[in-house]
Amino acid sequence: MSTPRLLDDWKYLHDFAHDEVKKHPRTVERWTKGPNGLPYAYLGNQKIIHIPSAREWLFGRMRNPNQRRTIEAA
C-alpha cells in the first residue's frame, strides 16, 4: 500500500487548465483574481491549484435557472 504524497491533490495552474477544466490558462488565471476567486497557492514562483478546493469553488458558483423563464408544456 502506497502512502499519499503531499502534492497528490495539487496541479500547476497550466496543467489544471488543460487537464481538469479544458480552458486556456489565461482564463484560469483570471479566475484567481479578486476576493472570491479560485483559491491557489505558490510553489516556487508558479501557482498551484488544490483540486478539491477548486471543485468546491466551482460548485459554489453554480446557479439555478430562473423559474419564471421556464416554458410550461402545453
PDB file as gemmi writes it, atoms N, CA and C in Angstrom:
CRYST1    1.000    1.000    1.000  90.00  90.00  90.00 P 1                      
ATOM      1  N   MET A   1       0.849  -1.177   0.000  1.00  0.00           N  
ATOM      2  CA  MET A   1       0.000   0.000   0.000  1.00  0.00           C  
ATOM      3  C   MET A   1       0.900   1.248   0.000  1.00  0.00           C  
ATOM      4  N   SER A   2       0.654   2.124  -0.934  1.00  0.00           N  
ATOM      5  CA  SER A   2       1.499   3.311  -1.018  1.00  0.00           C  
ATOM      6  C   SER A   2       0.907   4.446  -0.186  1.00  0.00           C  
ATOM      7  N   THR A   3       1.773   5.235   0.364  1.00  0.00           N  
ATOM      8  CA  THR A   3       1.329   6.382   1.156  1.00  0.00           C  
ATOM      9  C   THR A   3       1.092   7.565   0.230  1.00  0.00           C  
ATOM     10  N   PRO A   4       0.058   8.375   0.507  1.00  0.00           N  
ATOM     11  CA  PRO A   4      -0.192   9.535  -0.348  1.00  0.00           C  
ATOM     12  C   PRO A   4       0.946  10.545  -0.245  1.00  0.00           C  
ATOM     13  N   ARG A   5       1.244  11.164  -1.368  1.00  0.00           N  
ATOM     14  CA  ARG A   5       2.275  12.187  -1.389  1.00  0.00           C  
ATOM     15  C   ARG A   5       1.646  13.539  -1.117  1.00  0.00           C  
ATOM     16  N   LEU A   6       2.440  14.455  -0.644  1.00  0.00           N  
ATOM     17  CA  LEU A   6       1.968  15.772  -0.231  1.00  0.00           C  
ATOM     18  C   LEU A   6       1.242  16.514  -1.348  1.00  0.00           C  
ATOM     19  N   LEU A   7       1.751  16.451  -2.557  1.00  0.00           N  
ATOM     20  CA  LEU A   7       1.188  17.243  -3.659  1.00  0.00           C  
ATOM     21  C   LEU A   7       0.266  16.444  -4.582  1.00  0.00           C  
ATOM     22  N   ASP A   8      -0.227  15.296  -4.137  1.00  0.00           N  
ATOM     23  CA  ASP A   8      -1.110  14.487  -4.981  1.00  0.00           C  
ATOM     24  C   ASP A   8      -2.377  15.219  -5.390  1.00  0.00           C  
ATOM     25  N   ASP A   9      -2.924  16.066  -4.533  1.00  0.00           N  
ATOM     26  CA  ASP A   9      -4.178  16.757  -4.823  1.00  0.00           C  
ATOM     27  C   ASP A   9      -3.965  18.127  -5.443  1.00  0.00           C  
ATOM     28  N   TRP A  10      -2.767  18.438  -5.867  1.00  0.00           N  
ATOM     29  CA  TRP A  10      -2.435  19.749  -6.423  1.00  0.00           C  
ATOM     30  C   TRP A  10      -1.986  19.614  -7.869  1.00  0.00           C  
ATOM     31  N   LYS A  11      -2.269  20.662  -8.670  1.00  0.00           N  
ATOM     32  CA  LYS A  11      -1.763  20.730 -10.042  1.00  0.00           C  
ATOM     33  C   LYS A  11      -1.288  22.139 -10.315  1.00  0.00           C  
ATOM     34  N   TYR A  12      -0.262  22.247 -11.156  1.00  0.00           N  
ATOM     35  CA  TYR A  12       0.139  23.569 -11.620  1.00  0.00           C  
ATOM     36  C   TYR A  12      -1.017  24.183 -12.399  1.00  0.00           C  
ATOM     37  N   LEU A  13      -1.127  25.500 -12.355  1.00  0.00           N  
ATOM     38  CA  LEU A  13      -2.238  26.207 -12.992  1.00  0.00           C  
ATOM     39  C   LEU A  13      -2.386  25.798 -14.453  1.00  0.00           C  
ATOM     40  N   HIS A  14      -1.295  25.739 -15.172  1.00  0.00           N  
ATOM     41  CA  HIS A  14      -1.347  25.379 -16.596  1.00  0.00           C  
ATOM     42  C   HIS A  14      -1.925  23.976 -16.779  1.00  0.00           C  
ATOM     43  N   ASP A  15      -1.453  23.020 -15.984  1.00  0.00           N  
ATOM     44  CA  ASP A  15      -1.949  21.642 -16.078  1.00  0.00           C  
ATOM     45  C   ASP A  15      -3.406  21.552 -15.650  1.00  0.00           C  
ATOM     46  N   PHE A  16      -3.776  22.291 -14.605  1.00  0.00           N  
ATOM     47  CA  PHE A  16      -5.165  22.318 -14.154  1.00  0.00           C  
ATOM     48  C   PHE A  16      -6.065  22.833 -15.274  1.00  0.00           C  
ATOM     49  N   ALA A  17      -5.633  23.900 -15.949  1.00  0.00           N  
ATOM     50  CA  ALA A  17      -6.437  24.491 -17.021  1.00  0.00           C  
ATOM     51  C   ALA A  17      -6.673  23.488 -18.143  1.00  0.00           C  
ATOM     52  N   HIS A  18      -5.622  22.809 -18.573  1.00  0.00           N  
ATOM     53  CA  HIS A  18      -5.745  21.885 -19.697  1.00  0.00           C  
ATOM     54  C   HIS A  18      -6.387  20.556 -19.311  1.00  0.00           C  
ATOM     55  N   ASP A  19      -5.996  19.993 -18.190  1.00  0.00           N  
ATOM     56  CA  ASP A  19      -6.444  18.650 -17.817  1.00  0.00           C  
ATOM     57  C   ASP A  19      -7.807  18.613 -17.145  1.00  0.00           C  
ATOM     58  N   GLU A  20      -8.076  19.572 -16.278  1.00  0.00           N  
ATOM     59  CA  GLU A  20      -9.265  19.498 -15.435  1.00  0.00           C  
ATOM     60  C   GLU A  20     -10.461  20.270 -15.990  1.00  0.00           C  
ATOM     61  N   VAL A  21     -10.241  21.485 -16.461  1.00  0.00           N  
ATOM     62  CA  VAL A  21     -11.382  22.316 -16.871  1.00  0.00           C  
ATOM     63  C   VAL A  21     -11.395  22.637 -18.359  1.00  0.00           C  
ATOM     64  N   LYS A  22     -10.388  22.178 -19.096  1.00  0.00           N  
ATOM     65  CA  LYS A  22     -10.319  22.374 -20.551  1.00  0.00           C  
ATOM     66  C   LYS A  22     -10.471  23.837 -20.950  1.00  0.00           C  
ATOM     67  N   LYS A  23      -9.778  24.705 -20.239  1.00  0.00           N  
ATOM     68  CA  LYS A  23      -9.792  26.145 -20.502  1.00  0.00           C  
ATOM     69  C   LYS A  23      -8.372  26.625 -20.742  1.00  0.00           C  
ATOM     70  N   HIS A  24      -8.273  27.797 -21.358  1.00  0.00           N  
ATOM     71  CA  HIS A  24      -6.958  28.403 -21.575  1.00  0.00           C  
ATOM     72  C   HIS A  24      -6.398  28.826 -20.218  1.00  0.00           C  
ATOM     73  N   PRO A  25      -5.096  28.688 -20.018  1.00  0.00           N  
ATOM     74  CA  PRO A  25      -4.509  29.084 -18.736  1.00  0.00           C  
ATOM     75  C   PRO A  25      -4.795  30.541 -18.354  1.00  0.00           C  
ATOM     76  N   ARG A  26      -4.915  31.438 -19.338  1.00  0.00           N  
ATOM     77  CA  ARG A  26      -5.232  32.829 -19.004  1.00  0.00           C  
ATOM     78  C   ARG A  26      -6.626  32.957 -18.413  1.00  0.00           C  
ATOM     79  N   THR A  27      -7.548  32.112 -18.849  1.00  0.00           N  
ATOM     80  CA  THR A  27      -8.896  32.118 -18.278  1.00  0.00           C  
ATOM     81  C   THR A  27      -8.833  31.711 -16.811  1.00  0.00           C  
ATOM     82  N   VAL A  28      -8.105  30.649 -16.526  1.00  0.00           N  
ATOM     83  CA  VAL A  28      -7.973  30.186 -15.140  1.00  0.00           C  
ATOM     84  C   VAL A  28      -7.226  31.224 -14.314  1.00  0.00           C  
ATOM     85  N   GLU A  29      -6.247  31.876 -14.899  1.00  0.00           N  
ATOM     86  CA  GLU A  29      -5.526  32.949 -14.204  1.00  0.00           C  
ATOM     87  C   GLU A  29      -6.492  34.057 -13.803  1.00  0.00           C  
ATOM     88  N   ARG A  30      -7.424  34.414 -14.677  1.00  0.00           N  
ATOM     89  CA  ARG A  30      -8.444  35.430 -14.352  1.00  0.00           C  
ATOM     90  C   ARG A  30      -9.333  34.960 -13.204  1.00  0.00           C  
ATOM     91  N   TRP A  31      -9.622  33.660 -13.167  1.00  0.00           N  
ATOM     92  CA  TRP A  31     -10.458  33.122 -12.083  1.00  0.00           C  
ATOM     93  C   TRP A  31      -9.794  33.324 -10.728  1.00  0.00           C  
ATOM     94  N   THR A  32      -8.478  33.395 -10.684  1.00  0.00           N  
ATOM     95  CA  THR A  32      -7.781  33.536  -9.400  1.00  0.00           C  
ATOM     96  C   THR A  32      -7.779  34.977  -8.901  1.00  0.00           C  
ATOM     97  N   LYS A  33      -8.165  35.925  -9.734  1.00  0.00           N  
ATOM     98  CA  LYS A  33      -8.162  37.341  -9.342  1.00  0.00           C  
ATOM     99  C   LYS A  33      -9.401  37.653  -8.504  1.00  0.00           C  
ATOM    100  N   GLY A  34      -9.316  38.644  -7.673  1.00  0.00           N  
ATOM    101  CA  GLY A  34     -10.480  39.089  -6.912  1.00  0.00           C  
ATOM    102  C   GLY A  34     -10.626  38.394  -5.582  1.00  0.00           C  
ATOM    103  N   PRO A  35     -11.457  38.961  -4.721  1.00  0.00           N  
ATOM    104  CA  PRO A  35     -11.609  38.434  -3.366  1.00  0.00           C  
ATOM    105  C   PRO A  35     -12.286  37.064  -3.299  1.00  0.00           C  
ATOM    106  N   ASN A  36     -13.125  36.733  -4.255  1.00  0.00           N  
ATOM    107  CA  ASN A  36     -13.819  35.431  -4.239  1.00  0.00           C  
ATOM    108  C   ASN A  36     -13.331  34.536  -5.362  1.00  0.00           C  
ATOM    109  N   GLY A  37     -12.098  34.714  -5.781  1.00  0.00           N  
ATOM    110  CA  GLY A  37     -11.556  33.960  -6.904  1.00  0.00           C  
ATOM    111  C   GLY A  37     -11.179  32.540  -6.537  1.00  0.00           C  
ATOM    112  N   LEU A  38     -10.756  31.829  -7.554  1.00  0.00           N  
ATOM    113  CA  LEU A  38     -10.307  30.448  -7.390  1.00  0.00           C  
ATOM    114  C   LEU A  38      -9.122  30.410  -6.431  1.00  0.00           C  
ATOM    115  N   PRO A  39      -9.192  29.606  -5.375  1.00  0.00           N  
ATOM    116  CA  PRO A  39      -8.074  29.552  -4.423  1.00  0.00           C  
ATOM    117  C   PRO A  39      -6.845  28.887  -5.045  1.00  0.00           C  
ATOM    118  N   TYR A  40      -5.683  29.357  -4.658  1.00  0.00           N  
ATOM    119  CA  TYR A  40      -4.422  28.831  -5.169  1.00  0.00           C  
ATOM    120  C   TYR A  40      -3.333  29.054  -4.134  1.00  0.00           C  
ATOM    121  N   ALA A  41      -2.198  28.461  -4.407  1.00  0.00           N  
ATOM    122  CA  ALA A  41      -1.005  28.667  -3.587  1.00  0.00           C  
ATOM    123  C   ALA A  41       0.169  28.791  -4.557  1.00  0.00           C  
ATOM    124  N   TYR A  42       1.300  29.208  -4.041  1.00  0.00           N  
ATOM    125  CA  TYR A  42       2.513  29.268  -4.843  1.00  0.00           C  
ATOM    126  C   TYR A  42       3.439  28.139  -4.445  1.00  0.00           C  
ATOM    127  N   LEU A  43       4.025  27.513  -5.432  1.00  0.00           N  
ATOM    128  CA  LEU A  43       5.106  26.561  -5.233  1.00  0.00           C  
ATOM    129  C   LEU A  43       6.272  27.130  -6.036  1.00  0.00           C  
ATOM    130  N   GLY A  44       7.200  27.708  -5.333  1.00  0.00           N  
ATOM    131  CA  GLY A  44       8.237  28.486  -6.017  1.00  0.00           C  
ATOM    132  C   GLY A  44       7.601  29.748  -6.556  1.00  0.00           C  
ATOM    133  N   ASN A  45       7.713  29.971  -7.853  1.00  0.00           N  
ATOM    134  CA  ASN A  45       7.087  31.149  -8.451  1.00  0.00           C  
ATOM    135  C   ASN A  45       5.890  30.789  -9.334  1.00  0.00           C  
ATOM    136  N   GLN A  46       5.385  29.571  -9.203  1.00  0.00           N  
ATOM    137  CA  GLN A  46       4.247  29.143 -10.012  1.00  0.00           C  
ATOM    138  C   GLN A  46       3.035  28.876  -9.139  1.00  0.00           C  
ATOM    139  N   LYS A  47       1.863  29.240  -9.669  1.00  0.00           N  
ATOM    140  CA  LYS A  47       0.620  28.983  -8.947  1.00  0.00           C  
ATOM    141  C   LYS A  47       0.250  27.513  -9.080  1.00  0.00           C  
ATOM    142  N   ILE A  48      -0.204  26.961  -7.952  1.00  0.00           N  
ATOM    143  CA  ILE A  48      -0.724  25.596  -7.952  1.00  0.00           C  
ATOM    144  C   ILE A  48      -2.149  25.638  -7.417  1.00  0.00           C  
ATOM    145  N   ILE A  49      -2.959  24.741  -7.930  1.00  0.00           N  
ATOM    146  CA  ILE A  49      -4.388  24.682  -7.601  1.00  0.00           C  
ATOM    147  C   ILE A  49      -4.664  23.397  -6.843  1.00  0.00           C  
ATOM    148  N   HIS A  50      -5.331  23.504  -5.710  1.00  0.00           N  
ATOM    149  CA  HIS A  50      -5.754  22.342  -4.922  1.00  0.00           C  
ATOM    150  C   HIS A  50      -7.058  21.844  -5.534  1.00  0.00           C  
ATOM    151  N   ILE A  51      -7.062  20.656  -6.094  1.00  0.00           N  
ATOM    152  CA  ILE A  51      -8.202  20.139  -6.857  1.00  0.00           C  
ATOM    153  C   ILE A  51      -9.485  20.090  -6.016  1.00  0.00           C  
ATOM    154  N   PRO A  52      -9.483  19.547  -4.793  1.00  0.00           N  
ATOM    155  CA  PRO A  52     -10.725  19.540  -4.013  1.00  0.00           C  
ATOM    156  C   PRO A  52     -11.259  20.954  -3.723  1.00  0.00           C  
ATOM    157  N   SER A  53     -10.374  21.903  -3.464  1.00  0.00           N  
ATOM    158  CA  SER A  53     -10.821  23.279  -3.218  1.00  0.00           C  
ATOM    159  C   SER A  53     -11.377  23.909  -4.482  1.00  0.00           C  
ATOM    160  N   ALA A  54     -10.758  23.618  -5.614  1.00  0.00           N  
ATOM    161  CA  ALA A  54     -11.256  24.135  -6.888  1.00  0.00           C  
ATOM    162  C   ALA A  54     -12.632  23.565  -7.201  1.00  0.00           C  
ATOM    163  N   ARG A  55     -12.818  22.285  -6.906  1.00  0.00           N  
ATOM    164  CA  ARG A  55     -14.124  21.651  -7.137  1.00  0.00           C  
ATOM    165  C   ARG A  55     -15.188  22.327  -6.272  1.00  0.00           C  
ATOM    166  N   GLU A  56     -14.859  22.573  -5.009  1.00  0.00           N  
ATOM    167  CA  GLU A  56     -15.793  23.247  -4.100  1.00  0.00           C  
ATOM    168  C   GLU A  56     -16.091  24.668  -4.584  1.00  0.00           C  
ATOM    169  N   TRP A  57     -15.077  25.380  -5.067  1.00  0.00           N  
ATOM    170  CA  TRP A  57     -15.254  26.739  -5.578  1.00  0.00           C  
ATOM    171  C   TRP A  57     -16.181  26.740  -6.792  1.00  0.00           C  
ATOM    172  N   LEU A  58     -15.973  25.774  -7.697  1.00  0.00           N  
ATOM    173  CA  LEU A  58     -16.833  25.702  -8.884  1.00  0.00           C  
ATOM    174  C   LEU A  58     -18.275  25.359  -8.513  1.00  0.00           C  
ATOM    175  N   PHE A  59     -18.465  24.419  -7.593  1.00  0.00           N  
ATOM    176  CA  PHE A  59     -19.824  24.073  -7.163  1.00  0.00           C  
ATOM    177  C   PHE A  59     -20.500  25.256  -6.483  1.00  0.00           C  
ATOM    178  N   GLY A  60     -19.740  26.072  -5.784  1.00  0.00           N  
ATOM    179  CA  GLY A  60     -20.299  27.260  -5.137  1.00  0.00           C  
ATOM    180  C   GLY A  60     -20.750  28.318  -6.122  1.00  0.00           C  
ATOM    181  N   ARG A  61     -20.286  28.236  -7.359  1.00  0.00           N  
ATOM    182  CA  ARG A  61     -20.664  29.205  -8.384  1.00  0.00           C  
ATOM    183  C   ARG A  61     -21.837  28.729  -9.237  1.00  0.00           C  
ATOM    184  N   MET A  62     -22.361  27.539  -8.972  1.00  0.00           N  
ATOM    185  CA  MET A  62     -23.490  27.032  -9.757  1.00  0.00           C  
ATOM    186  C   MET A  62     -24.727  27.879  -9.518  1.00  0.00           C  
ATOM    187  N   ARG A  63     -25.495  28.036 -10.559  1.00  0.00           N  
ATOM    188  CA  ARG A  63     -26.731  28.805 -10.473  1.00  0.00           C  
ATOM    189  C   ARG A  63     -27.884  27.959 -10.965  1.00  0.00           C  
ATOM    190  N   ASN A  64     -29.027  28.181 -10.373  1.00  0.00           N  
ATOM    191  CA  ASN A  64     -30.236  27.510 -10.837  1.00  0.00           C  
ATOM    192  C   ASN A  64     -30.897  28.398 -11.875  1.00  0.00           C  
ATOM    193  N   PRO A  65     -31.543  27.795 -12.873  1.00  0.00           N  
ATOM    194  CA  PRO A  65     -32.206  28.622 -13.876  1.00  0.00           C  
ATOM    195  C   PRO A  65     -33.340  29.430 -13.256  1.00  0.00           C  
ATOM    196  N   ASN A  66     -33.611  30.556 -13.865  1.00  0.00           N  
ATOM    197  CA  ASN A  66     -34.688  31.429 -13.416  1.00  0.00           C  
ATOM    198  C   ASN A  66     -36.025  30.706 -13.631  1.00  0.00           C  
ATOM    199  N   GLN A  67     -36.753  30.465 -12.553  1.00  0.00           N  
ATOM    200  CA  GLN A  67     -38.001  29.720 -12.641  1.00  0.00           C  
ATOM    201  C   GLN A  67     -39.056  30.430 -13.489  1.00  0.00           C  
ATOM    202  N   ARG A  68     -39.013  31.754 -13.518  1.00  0.00           N  
ATOM    203  CA  ARG A  68     -40.004  32.487 -14.292  1.00  0.00           C  
ATOM    204  C   ARG A  68     -39.769  32.343 -15.786  1.00  0.00           C  
ATOM    205  N   ARG A  69     -38.599  31.953 -16.183  1.00  0.00           N  
ATOM    206  CA  ARG A  69     -38.284  31.837 -17.592  1.00  0.00           C  
ATOM    207  C   ARG A  69     -38.541  30.450 -18.168  1.00  0.00           C  
ATOM    208  N   THR A  70     -38.862  29.493 -17.352  1.00  0.00           N  
ATOM    209  CA  THR A  70     -39.098  28.152 -17.866  1.00  0.00           C  
ATOM    210  C   THR A  70     -40.400  28.136 -18.643  1.00  0.00           C  
ATOM    211  N   ILE A  71     -40.397  27.388 -19.712  1.00  0.00           N  
ATOM    212  CA  ILE A  71     -41.575  27.285 -20.574  1.00  0.00           C  
ATOM    213  C   ILE A  71     -42.384  26.086 -20.119  1.00  0.00           C  
ATOM    214  N   GLU A  72     -43.639  26.314 -19.854  1.00  0.00           N  
ATOM    215  CA  GLU A  72     -44.505  25.229 -19.405  1.00  0.00           C  
ATOM    216  C   GLU A  72     -45.001  24.444 -20.612  1.00  0.00           C  
ATOM    217  N   ALA A  73     -45.079  23.129 -20.450  1.00  0.00           N  
ATOM    218  CA  ALA A  73     -45.586  22.270 -21.532  1.00  0.00           C  
ATOM    219  C   ALA A  73     -47.101  22.494 -21.660  1.00  0.00           C  
ATOM    220  N   ALA A  74     -47.553  22.538 -22.882  1.00  0.00           N  
ATOM    221  CA  ALA A  74     -48.977  22.784 -23.150  1.00  0.00           C  
ATOM    222  C   ALA A  74     -49.794  21.524 -23.017  1.00  0.00           C  
TER     223      ALA A  74                                                      
END                                                                             
